[in-house]
Amino acid sequence: MGNMPSEMPATSEAPAPLNKTMLNGSPWAICITPGPHQVLYASDGYPGRIYKLSLDGKVLGVLGSSGHGPGQFGWIHELACPSESVLYAASC
């Protein structure tokens, strides 16, 4: 109803039902740091960005770009964040 997103047609790159979860901006992996000052890290399903967010949804920063060099990520499959200043990302 109202403002429902339209259906995305299946493509050779993103067959249904994956076509909705692999679009730019789709969260792929998330991690919330332990307290007392918690932040949320969320990876973008494509093209390999990691967003640092406050728990109320404000974007505090963006890390990385698409690629396989320093500071670049492929598909980010998992995140680990033992503190606000330490972040591990597994990508391929």
Residue pairs with C-beta under 8 A, 6 or more apart in sequence:
8 14
8 19
8 20
8 23
9 19
10 16
10 19
11 19
14 22
14 23
20 26
21 45
22 45
22 46
23 45
23 46
24 44
24 45
24 46
24 47
25 44
25 45
26 44
26 45
26 46
27 42
27 43
27 44
27 45
28 42
28 43
28 44
28 45
28 75
28 76
28 77
29 42
29 43
29 76
29 77
29 78
29 79
30 40
30 41
30 42
30 43
30 79
31 40
31 41
31 42
31 79
31 80
31 81
31 87
32 38
32 39
32 40
32 41
32 55
32 81
33 39
33 40
33 41
33 81
33 82
33 83
33 84
34 82
34 83
37 84
38 55
38 84
39 52
39 53
39 54
39 55
39 60
39 81
39 84
40 52
40 53
40 54
40 55
41 50
41 51
41 52
41 53
41 79
41 81
41 87
42 50
42 51
42 53
42 79
43 49
43 50
43 51
43 73
43 76
43 79
43 89
44 50
44 51
44 76
45 75
46 66
46 75
47 65
47 66
48 64
48 65
48 66
48 67
48 72
48 73
48 74
48 75
48 76
48 91
49 62
49 63
49 64
49 65
49 66
49 73
50 62
50 63
50 64
50 73
50 76
50 79
50 87
50 89
51 59
51 61
51 62
51 63
52 59
52 60
52 61
52 62
52 63
53 59
53 60
54 60
63 71
63 87
64 71
64 72
64 73
64 89
65 71
65 72
65 73
66 72
66 73
66 74
67 73
67 74
68 74
73 89
73 91
74 91
74 92
75 91
75 92
76 89
76 90
76 91
77 90
77 91
77 92
78 89
78 90
79 87
79 88
79 89
79 90
80 87
80 88
81 87
81 88
